[in-house]
Amino acid sequence: MSRPLLPLRAGAIVFTLLWTAWMMWWGGSFSSANIVILALCGAAVGYLWYRAMRWQFERMGMLPRREDQAK
C-alpha cells in the first residue's frame, strides 16, 4: 500500500461508514434487505468518493500522479 494514499483510504472508509449509518438512520427501516442494499450502496459511494478525491488531490499536486509512480 502506498504511504501517501493511506490517509485518503482511511478517510474513504470512515466516509463509507458514516454515509451508510446516516442512510440507515434516515430511512428508519432496519430490515435485513434494507441493510444489505444500503451497505452495497455505501461501498459504491465510498469508492466513488475515494476516486474523486484522489483525482482532485492529484490535480492539485497534493499526491504524486500515477504516471510518476509507474517510473
PDB file of N, CA, C and O in Angstrom:
ATOM      1  N   MET A   1       0.846  -1.174   0.000  1.00  0.00           N
ATOM      2  CA  MET A   1       0.000   0.000   0.000  1.00  0.00           C
ATOM      3  C   MET A   1       0.889   1.234   0.000  1.00  0.00           C
ATOM      4  O   MET A   1       1.838   1.338   0.776  1.00  0.00           O
ATOM      5  N   SER A   2       0.567   2.147  -0.868  1.00  0.00           N
ATOM      6  CA  SER A   2       1.344   3.370  -0.984  1.00  0.00           C
ATOM      7  C   SER A   2       1.089   4.273   0.225  1.00  0.00           C
ATOM      8  O   SER A   2      -0.060   4.509   0.600  1.00  0.00           O
ATOM      9  N   ARG A   3       2.145   4.763   0.817  1.00  0.00           N
ATOM     10  CA  ARG A   3       2.035   5.555   2.047  1.00  0.00           C
ATOM     11  C   ARG A   3       1.255   6.855   1.872  1.00  0.00           C
ATOM     12  O   ARG A   3       0.468   7.186   2.759  1.00  0.00           O
ATOM     13  N   PRO A   4       1.422   7.626   0.772  1.00  0.00           N
ATOM     14  CA  PRO A   4       0.653   8.870   0.642  1.00  0.00           C
ATOM     15  C   PRO A   4      -0.854   8.631   0.527  1.00  0.00           C
ATOM     16  O   PRO A   4      -1.644   9.529   0.820  1.00  0.00           O
ATOM     17  N   LEU A   5      -1.257   7.445   0.109  1.00  0.00           N
ATOM     18  CA  LEU A   5      -2.680   7.170  -0.070  1.00  0.00           C
ATOM     19  C   LEU A   5      -3.350   6.623   1.183  1.00  0.00           C
ATOM     20  O   LEU A   5      -4.573   6.488   1.216  1.00  0.00           O
ATOM     21  N   LEU A   6      -2.577   6.308   2.208  1.00  0.00           N
ATOM     22  CA  LEU A   6      -3.140   5.726   3.425  1.00  0.00           C
ATOM     23  C   LEU A   6      -4.194   6.625   4.087  1.00  0.00           C
ATOM     24  O   LEU A   6      -5.270   6.124   4.414  1.00  0.00           O
ATOM     25  N   PRO A   7      -3.944   7.924   4.303  1.00  0.00           N
ATOM     26  CA  PRO A   7      -4.981   8.766   4.896  1.00  0.00           C
ATOM     27  C   PRO A   7      -6.220   8.895   4.008  1.00  0.00           C
ATOM     28  O   PRO A   7      -7.342   8.977   4.508  1.00  0.00           O
ATOM     29  N   LEU A   8      -6.014   8.912   2.704  1.00  0.00           N
ATOM     30  CA  LEU A   8      -7.145   9.009   1.786  1.00  0.00           C
ATOM     31  C   LEU A   8      -8.007   7.752   1.853  1.00  0.00           C
ATOM     32  O   LEU A   8      -9.235   7.839   1.840  1.00  0.00           O
ATOM     33  N   ARG A   9      -7.378   6.602   1.924  1.00  0.00           N
ATOM     34  CA  ARG A   9      -8.131   5.341   2.029  1.00  0.00           C
ATOM     35  C   ARG A   9      -8.841   5.250   3.369  1.00  0.00           C
ATOM     36  O   ARG A   9      -9.984   4.799   3.432  1.00  0.00           O
ATOM     37  N   ALA A  10      -8.184   5.671   4.437  1.00  0.00           N
ATOM     38  CA  ALA A  10      -8.839   5.665   5.747  1.00  0.00           C
ATOM     39  C   ALA A  10     -10.027   6.624   5.760  1.00  0.00           C
ATOM     40  O   ALA A  10     -11.071   6.322   6.338  1.00  0.00           O
ATOM     41  N   GLY A  11      -9.865   7.765   5.127  1.00  0.00           N
ATOM     42  CA  GLY A  11     -10.963   8.723   5.027  1.00  0.00           C
ATOM     43  C   GLY A  11     -12.132   8.172   4.233  1.00  0.00           C
ATOM     44  O   GLY A  11     -13.291   8.423   4.566  1.00  0.00           O
ATOM     45  N   ALA A  12     -11.830   7.423   3.185  1.00  0.00           N
ATOM     46  CA  ALA A  12     -12.894   6.814   2.384  1.00  0.00           C
ATOM     47  C   ALA A  12     -13.658   5.771   3.195  1.00  0.00           C
ATOM     48  O   ALA A  12     -14.876   5.651   3.061  1.00  0.00           O
ATOM     49  N   ILE A  13     -12.956   5.025   4.028  1.00  0.00           N
ATOM     50  CA  ILE A  13     -13.625   4.020   4.872  1.00  0.00           C
ATOM     51  C   ILE A  13     -14.521   4.709   5.900  1.00  0.00           C
ATOM     52  O   ILE A  13     -15.660   4.292   6.110  1.00  0.00           O
ATOM     53  N   VAL A  14     -14.013   5.754   6.535  1.00  0.00           N
ATOM     54  CA  VAL A  14     -14.815   6.489   7.515  1.00  0.00           C
ATOM     55  C   VAL A  14     -16.029   7.117   6.830  1.00  0.00           C
ATOM     56  O   VAL A  14     -17.138   7.055   7.359  1.00  0.00           O
ATOM     57  N   PHE A  15     -15.827   7.717   5.661  1.00  0.00           N
ATOM     58  CA  PHE A  15     -16.938   8.310   4.913  1.00  0.00           C
ATOM     59  C   PHE A  15     -17.984   7.262   4.579  1.00  0.00           C
ATOM     60  O   PHE A  15     -19.181   7.522   4.708  1.00  0.00           O
ATOM     61  N   THR A  16     -17.553   6.080   4.152  1.00  0.00           N
ATOM     62  CA  THR A  16     -18.478   4.998   3.822  1.00  0.00           C
ATOM     63  C   THR A  16     -19.305   4.589   5.035  1.00  0.00           C
ATOM     64  O   THR A  16     -20.522   4.434   4.941  1.00  0.00           O
ATOM     65  N   LEU A  17     -18.640   4.415   6.170  1.00  0.00           N
ATOM     66  CA  LEU A  17     -19.350   4.009   7.382  1.00  0.00           C
ATOM     67  C   LEU A  17     -20.341   5.076   7.838  1.00  0.00           C
ATOM     68  O   LEU A  17     -21.475   4.757   8.199  1.00  0.00           O
ATOM     69  N   LEU A  18     -19.920   6.336   7.824  1.00  0.00           N
ATOM     70  CA  LEU A  18     -20.817   7.408   8.240  1.00  0.00           C
ATOM     71  C   LEU A  18     -21.994   7.570   7.283  1.00  0.00           C
ATOM     72  O   LEU A  18     -23.124   7.770   7.728  1.00  0.00           O
ATOM     73  N   TRP A  19     -21.750   7.487   5.982  1.00  0.00           N
ATOM     74  CA  TRP A  19     -22.817   7.620   4.999  1.00  0.00           C
ATOM     75  C   TRP A  19     -23.827   6.488   5.152  1.00  0.00           C
ATOM     76  O   TRP A  19     -25.036   6.721   5.125  1.00  0.00           O
ATOM     77  N   THR A  20     -23.335   5.268   5.313  1.00  0.00           N
ATOM     78  CA  THR A  20     -24.222   4.114   5.465  1.00  0.00           C
ATOM     79  C   THR A  20     -25.042   4.227   6.746  1.00  0.00           C
ATOM     80  O   THR A  20     -26.247   3.978   6.733  1.00  0.00           O
ATOM     81  N   ALA A  21     -24.398   4.599   7.852  1.00  0.00           N
ATOM     82  CA  ALA A  21     -25.124   4.756   9.113  1.00  0.00           C
ATOM     83  C   ALA A  21     -26.178   5.858   9.009  1.00  0.00           C
ATOM     84  O   ALA A  21     -27.290   5.703   9.513  1.00  0.00           O
ATOM     85  N   TRP A  22     -25.834   6.964   8.361  1.00  0.00           N
ATOM     86  CA  TRP A  22     -26.790   8.058   8.198  1.00  0.00           C
ATOM     87  C   TRP A  22     -27.981   7.614   7.356  1.00  0.00           C
ATOM     88  O   TRP A  22     -29.121   7.939   7.688  1.00  0.00           O
ATOM     89  N   MET A  23     -27.742   6.888   6.286  1.00  0.00           N
ATOM     90  CA  MET A  23     -28.835   6.438   5.434  1.00  0.00           C
ATOM     91  C   MET A  23     -29.734   5.431   6.162  1.00  0.00           C
ATOM     92  O   MET A  23     -30.949   5.424   5.959  1.00  0.00           O
ATOM     93  N   MET A  24     -29.149   4.593   6.996  1.00  0.00           N
ATOM     94  CA  MET A  24     -29.959   3.649   7.771  1.00  0.00           C
ATOM     95  C   MET A  24     -30.820   4.393   8.785  1.00  0.00           C
ATOM     96  O   MET A  24     -31.998   4.079   8.958  1.00  0.00           O
ATOM     97  N   TRP A  25     -30.232   5.374   9.449  1.00  0.00           N
ATOM     98  CA  TRP A  25     -30.982   6.152  10.428  1.00  0.00           C
ATOM     99  C   TRP A  25     -32.080   6.964   9.751  1.00  0.00           C
ATOM    100  O   TRP A  25     -33.205   7.030  10.248  1.00  0.00           O
ATOM    101  N   TRP A  26     -31.758   7.577   8.624  1.00  0.00           N
ATOM    102  CA  TRP A  26     -32.706   8.423   7.914  1.00  0.00           C
ATOM    103  C   TRP A  26     -33.843   7.596   7.326  1.00  0.00           C
ATOM    104  O   TRP A  26     -34.991   8.041   7.320  1.00  0.00           O
ATOM    105  N   GLY A  27     -33.540   6.399   6.831  1.00  0.00           N
ATOM    106  CA  GLY A  27     -34.553   5.539   6.235  1.00  0.00           C
ATOM    107  C   GLY A  27     -35.517   4.977   7.262  1.00  0.00           C
ATOM    108  O   GLY A  27     -36.701   4.804   6.974  1.00  0.00           O
ATOM    109  N   GLY A  28     -35.029   4.693   8.445  1.00  0.00           N
ATOM    110  CA  GLY A  28     -35.879   4.232   9.519  1.00  0.00           C
ATOM    111  C   GLY A  28     -36.215   2.753   9.490  1.00  0.00           C
ATOM    112  O   GLY A  28     -36.700   2.225  10.490  1.00  0.00           O
ATOM    113  N   SER A  29     -35.979   2.071   8.392  1.00  0.00           N
ATOM    114  CA  SER A  29     -36.290   0.644   8.296  1.00  0.00           C
ATOM    115  C   SER A  29     -35.010  -0.159   8.502  1.00  0.00           C
ATOM    116  O   SER A  29     -34.001   0.070   7.835  1.00  0.00           O
ATOM    117  N   PHE A  30     -35.071  -1.110   9.442  1.00  0.00           N
ATOM    118  CA  PHE A  30     -33.889  -1.906   9.740  1.00  0.00           C
ATOM    119  C   PHE A  30     -34.083  -3.366   9.328  1.00  0.00           C
ATOM    120  O   PHE A  30     -33.598  -4.276  10.000  1.00  0.00           O
ATOM    121  N   SER A  31     -34.794  -3.582   8.222  1.00  0.00           N
ATOM    122  CA  SER A  31     -34.956  -4.946   7.715  1.00  0.00           C
ATOM    123  C   SER A  31     -33.631  -5.403   7.112  1.00  0.00           C
ATOM    124  O   SER A  31     -32.793  -4.583   6.739  1.00  0.00           O
ATOM    125  N   SER A  32     -33.455  -6.704   7.023  1.00  0.00           N
ATOM    126  CA  SER A  32     -32.182  -7.239   6.519  1.00  0.00           C
ATOM    127  C   SER A  32     -31.944  -6.839   5.063  1.00  0.00           C
ATOM    128  O   SER A  32     -30.808  -6.567   4.676  1.00  0.00           O
ATOM    129  N   ALA A  33     -32.994  -6.800   4.261  1.00  0.00           N
ATOM    130  CA  ALA A  33     -32.830  -6.398   2.855  1.00  0.00           C
ATOM    131  C   ALA A  33     -32.378  -4.946   2.758  1.00  0.00           C
ATOM    132  O   ALA A  33     -31.517  -4.621   1.940  1.00  0.00           O
ATOM    133  N   ASN A  34     -32.938  -4.085   3.570  1.00  0.00           N
ATOM    134  CA  ASN A  34     -32.563  -2.670   3.560  1.00  0.00           C
ATOM    135  C   ASN A  34     -31.109  -2.495   3.997  1.00  0.00           C
ATOM    136  O   ASN A  34     -30.380  -1.686   3.423  1.00  0.00           O
ATOM    137  N   ILE A  35     -30.692  -3.239   4.997  1.00  0.00           N
ATOM    138  CA  ILE A  35     -29.307  -3.144   5.480  1.00  0.00           C
ATOM    139  C   ILE A  35     -28.328  -3.593   4.403  1.00  0.00           C
ATOM    140  O   ILE A  35     -27.293  -2.957   4.201  1.00  0.00           O
ATOM    141  N   VAL A  36     -28.648  -4.696   3.704  1.00  0.00           N
ATOM    142  CA  VAL A  36     -27.762  -5.194   2.640  1.00  0.00           C
ATOM    143  C   VAL A  36     -27.682  -4.188   1.497  1.00  0.00           C
ATOM    144  O   VAL A  36     -26.592  -3.894   1.006  1.00  0.00           O
ATOM    145  N   ILE A  37     -28.825  -3.660   1.071  1.00  0.00           N
ATOM    146  CA  ILE A  37     -28.841  -2.696  -0.034  1.00  0.00           C
ATOM    147  C   ILE A  37     -28.064  -1.445   0.334  1.00  0.00           C
ATOM    148  O   ILE A  37     -27.276  -0.946  -0.470  1.00  0.00           O
ATOM    149  N   LEU A  38     -28.276  -0.928   1.546  1.00  0.00           N
ATOM    150  CA  LEU A  38     -27.563   0.275   1.967  1.00  0.00           C
ATOM    151  C   LEU A  38     -26.069   0.017   2.145  1.00  0.00           C
ATOM    152  O   LEU A  38     -25.259   0.906   1.887  1.00  0.00           O
ATOM    153  N   ALA A  39     -25.694  -1.177   2.578  1.00  0.00           N
ATOM    154  CA  ALA A  39     -24.268  -1.499   2.696  1.00  0.00           C
ATOM    155  C   ALA A  39     -23.609  -1.532   1.315  1.00  0.00           C
ATOM    156  O   ALA A  39     -22.493  -1.037   1.151  1.00  0.00           O
ATOM    157  N   LEU A  40     -24.283  -2.106   0.333  1.00  0.00           N
ATOM    158  CA  LEU A  40     -23.743  -2.133  -1.030  1.00  0.00           C
ATOM    159  C   LEU A  40     -23.662  -0.721  -1.619  1.00  0.00           C
ATOM    160  O   LEU A  40     -22.671  -0.356  -2.251  1.00  0.00           O
ATOM    161  N   CYS A  41     -24.714   0.060  -1.402  1.00  0.00           N
ATOM    162  CA  CYS A  41     -24.691   1.446  -1.883  1.00  0.00           C
ATOM    163  C   CYS A  41     -23.612   2.255  -1.165  1.00  0.00           C
ATOM    164  O   CYS A  41     -22.947   3.088  -1.782  1.00  0.00           O
ATOM    165  N   GLY A  42     -23.437   2.015   0.126  1.00  0.00           N
ATOM    166  CA  GLY A  42     -22.397   2.702   0.880  1.00  0.00           C
ATOM    167  C   GLY A  42     -21.009   2.376   0.354  1.00  0.00           C
ATOM    168  O   GLY A  42     -20.151   3.255   0.270  1.00  0.00           O
ATOM    169  N   ALA A  43     -20.787   1.114   0.000  1.00  0.00           N
ATOM    170  CA  ALA A  43     -19.490   0.728  -0.565  1.00  0.00           C
ATOM    171  C   ALA A  43     -19.254   1.424  -1.902  1.00  0.00           C
ATOM    172  O   ALA A  43     -18.145   1.879  -2.181  1.00  0.00           O
ATOM    173  N   ALA A  44     -20.294   1.507  -2.725  1.00  0.00           N
ATOM    174  CA  ALA A  44     -20.166   2.185  -4.023  1.00  0.00           C
ATOM    175  C   ALA A  44     -19.907   3.676  -3.833  1.00  0.00           C
ATOM    176  O   ALA A  44     -19.059   4.248  -4.517  1.00  0.00           O
ATOM    177  N   VAL A  45     -20.625   4.304  -2.916  1.00  0.00           N
ATOM    178  CA  VAL A  45     -20.439   5.734  -2.650  1.00  0.00           C
ATOM    179  C   VAL A  45     -19.039   5.993  -2.092  1.00  0.00           C
ATOM    180  O   VAL A  45     -18.386   6.959  -2.486  1.00  0.00           O
ATOM    181  N   GLY A  46     -18.580   5.149  -1.191  1.00  0.00           N
ATOM    182  CA  GLY A  46     -17.239   5.307  -0.633  1.00  0.00           C
ATOM    183  C   GLY A  46     -16.157   5.170  -1.689  1.00  0.00           C
ATOM    184  O   GLY A  46     -15.184   5.923  -1.691  1.00  0.00           O
ATOM    185  N   TYR A  47     -16.329   4.202  -2.592  1.00  0.00           N
ATOM    186  CA  TYR A  47     -15.353   4.019  -3.671  1.00  0.00           C
ATOM    187  C   TYR A  47     -15.357   5.222  -4.609  1.00  0.00           C
ATOM    188  O   TYR A  47     -14.293   5.703  -4.997  1.00  0.00           O
ATOM    189  N   LEU A  48     -16.530   5.711  -4.974  1.00  0.00           N
ATOM    190  CA  LEU A  48     -16.609   6.882  -5.858  1.00  0.00           C
ATOM    191  C   LEU A  48     -16.024   8.121  -5.183  1.00  0.00           C
ATOM    192  O   LEU A  48     -15.375   8.937  -5.837  1.00  0.00           O
ATOM    193  N   TRP A  49     -16.253   8.263  -3.877  1.00  0.00           N
ATOM    194  CA  TRP A  49     -15.680   9.382  -3.143  1.00  0.00           C
ATOM    195  C   TRP A  49     -14.150   9.293  -3.161  1.00  0.00           C
ATOM    196  O   TRP A  49     -13.464  10.293  -3.368  1.00  0.00           O
ATOM    197  N   TYR A  50     -13.624   8.072  -2.939  1.00  0.00           N
ATOM    198  CA  TYR A  50     -12.175   7.864  -2.962  1.00  0.00           C
ATOM    199  C   TYR A  50     -11.589   8.243  -4.322  1.00  0.00           C
ATOM    200  O   TYR A  50     -10.584   8.951  -4.392  1.00  0.00           O
ATOM    201  N   ARG A  51     -12.223   7.770  -5.406  1.00  0.00           N
ATOM    202  CA  ARG A  51     -11.709   8.066  -6.749  1.00  0.00           C
ATOM    203  C   ARG A  51     -11.762   9.565  -7.047  1.00  0.00           C
ATOM    204  O   ARG A  51     -10.827  10.117  -7.626  1.00  0.00           O
ATOM    205  N   ALA A  52     -12.855  10.223  -6.651  1.00  0.00           N
ATOM    206  CA  ALA A  52     -12.992  11.653  -6.899  1.00  0.00           C
ATOM    207  C   ALA A  52     -11.959  12.452  -6.109  1.00  0.00           C
ATOM    208  O   ALA A  52     -11.351  13.378  -6.646  1.00  0.00           O
ATOM    209  N   MET A  53     -11.753  12.102  -4.838  1.00  0.00           N
ATOM    210  CA  MET A  53     -10.777  12.815  -4.017  1.00  0.00           C
ATOM    211  C   MET A  53      -9.352  12.556  -4.503  1.00  0.00           C
ATOM    212  O   MET A  53      -8.523  13.466  -4.488  1.00  0.00           O
ATOM    213  N   ARG A  54      -9.058  11.335  -4.932  1.00  0.00           N
ATOM    214  CA  ARG A  54      -7.727  11.035  -5.448  1.00  0.00           C
ATOM    215  C   ARG A  54      -7.457  11.833  -6.716  1.00  0.00           C
ATOM    216  O   ARG A  54      -6.368  12.380  -6.895  1.00  0.00           O
ATOM    217  N   TRP A  55      -8.461  11.897  -7.603  1.00  0.00           N
ATOM    218  CA  TRP A  55      -8.307  12.674  -8.837  1.00  0.00           C
ATOM    219  C   TRP A  55      -8.075  14.144  -8.507  1.00  0.00           C
ATOM    220  O   TRP A  55      -7.199  14.790  -9.083  1.00  0.00           O
ATOM    221  N   GLN A  56      -8.868  14.665  -7.577  1.00  0.00           N
ATOM    222  CA  GLN A  56      -8.742  16.078  -7.213  1.00  0.00           C
ATOM    223  C   GLN A  56      -7.392  16.364  -6.556  1.00  0.00           C
ATOM    224  O   GLN A  56      -6.754  17.366  -6.876  1.00  0.00           O
ATOM    225  N   PHE A  57      -6.951  15.504  -5.647  1.00  0.00           N
ATOM    226  CA  PHE A  57      -5.665  15.723  -4.980  1.00  0.00           C
ATOM    227  C   PHE A  57      -4.499  15.596  -5.956  1.00  0.00           C
ATOM    228  O   PHE A  57      -3.515  16.324  -5.831  1.00  0.00           O
ATOM    229  N   GLU A  58      -4.591  14.686  -6.925  1.00  0.00           N
ATOM    230  CA  GLU A  58      -3.543  14.588  -7.945  1.00  0.00           C
ATOM    231  C   GLU A  58      -3.529  15.856  -8.790  1.00  0.00           C
ATOM    232  O   GLU A  58      -2.465  16.370  -9.136  1.00  0.00           O
ATOM    233  N   ARG A  59      -4.705  16.352  -9.116  1.00  0.00           N
ATOM    234  CA  ARG A  59      -4.816  17.564  -9.917  1.00  0.00           C
ATOM    235  C   ARG A  59      -4.234  18.773  -9.191  1.00  0.00           C
ATOM    236  O   ARG A  59      -3.615  19.637  -9.813  1.00  0.00           O
ATOM    237  N   MET A  60      -4.431  18.831  -7.882  1.00  0.00           N
ATOM    238  CA  MET A  60      -3.928  19.947  -7.079  1.00  0.00           C
ATOM    239  C   MET A  60      -2.447  19.783  -6.735  1.00  0.00           C
ATOM    240  O   MET A  60      -1.840  20.706  -6.191  1.00  0.00           O
ATOM    241  N   GLY A  61      -1.858  18.633  -7.040  1.00  0.00           N
ATOM    242  CA  GLY A  61      -0.453  18.398  -6.752  1.00  0.00           C
ATOM    243  C   GLY A  61      -0.184  17.917  -5.335  1.00  0.00           C
ATOM    244  O   GLY A  61       0.963  17.908  -4.889  1.00  0.00           O
ATOM    245  N   MET A  62      -1.225  17.519  -4.630  1.00  0.00           N
ATOM    246  CA  MET A  62      -1.052  17.044  -3.255  1.00  0.00           C
ATOM    247  C   MET A  62      -0.672  15.570  -3.207  1.00  0.00           C
ATOM    248  O   MET A  62      -0.222  15.084  -2.170  1.00  0.00           O
ATOM    249  N   LEU A  63      -0.845  14.855  -4.308  1.00  0.00           N
ATOM    250  CA  LEU A  63      -0.451  13.449  -4.427  1.00  0.00           C
ATOM    251  C   LEU A  63       0.364  13.296  -5.698  1.00  0.00           C
ATOM    252  O   LEU A  63       0.154  14.039  -6.657  1.00  0.00           O
ATOM    253  N   PRO A  64       1.298  12.338  -5.726  1.00  0.00           N
ATOM    254  CA  PRO A  64       2.018  12.083  -6.981  1.00  0.00           C
ATOM    255  C   PRO A  64       1.066  11.500  -8.014  1.00  0.00           C
ATOM    256  O   PRO A  64       0.176  10.716  -7.687  1.00  0.00           O
ATOM    257  N   ARG A  65       1.268  11.895  -9.256  1.00  0.00           N
ATOM    258  CA  ARG A  65       0.419  11.367 -10.327  1.00  0.00           C
ATOM    259  C   ARG A  65       0.747   9.920 -10.589  1.00  0.00           C
ATOM    260  O   ARG A  65       1.845   9.460 -10.278  1.00  0.00           O
ATOM    261  N   ARG A  66      -0.208   9.191 -11.166  1.00  0.00           N
ATOM    262  CA  ARG A  66       0.002   7.765 -11.445  1.00  0.00           C
ATOM    263  C   ARG A  66       1.123   7.550 -12.458  1.00  0.00           C
ATOM    264  O   ARG A  66       1.833   6.546 -12.397  1.00  0.00           O
ATOM    265  N   GLU A  67       1.285   8.488 -13.387  1.00  0.00           N
ATOM    266  CA  GLU A  67       2.357   8.352 -14.375  1.00  0.00           C
ATOM    267  C   GLU A  67       3.723   8.433 -13.690  1.00  0.00           C
ATOM    268  O   GLU A  67       4.669   7.754 -14.091  1.00  0.00           O
ATOM    269  N   ASP A  68       3.817   9.274 -12.645  1.00  0.00           N
ATOM    270  CA  ASP A  68       5.078   9.435 -11.916  1.00  0.00           C
ATOM    271  C   ASP A  68       5.389   8.193 -11.085  1.00  0.00           C
ATOM    272  O   ASP A  68       6.559   7.867 -10.879  1.00  0.00           O
ATOM    273  N   GLN A  69       4.359   7.495 -10.604  1.00  0.00           N
ATOM    274  CA  GLN A  69       4.552   6.316  -9.780  1.00  0.00           C
ATOM    275  C   GLN A  69       4.985   5.115 -10.610  1.00  0.00           C
ATOM    276  O   GLN A  69       5.647   4.221 -10.084  1.00  0.00           O
ATOM    277  N   ALA A  70       4.634   5.069 -11.887  1.00  0.00           N
ATOM    278  CA  ALA A  70       4.940   3.923 -12.745  1.00  0.00           C
ATOM    279  C   ALA A  70       6.426   3.889 -13.123  1.00  0.00           C
ATOM    280  O   ALA A  70       6.942   2.824 -13.462  1.00  0.00           O
ATOM    281  N   LYS A  71       7.110   5.010 -13.073  1.00  0.00           N
ATOM    282  CA  LYS A  71       8.518   5.074 -13.497  1.00  0.00           C
ATOM    283  C   LYS A  71       9.448   4.477 -12.497  1.00  0.00           C
ATOM    284  O   LYS A  71      10.659   4.459 -12.714  1.00  0.00           O
TER     285      LYS A  71
END
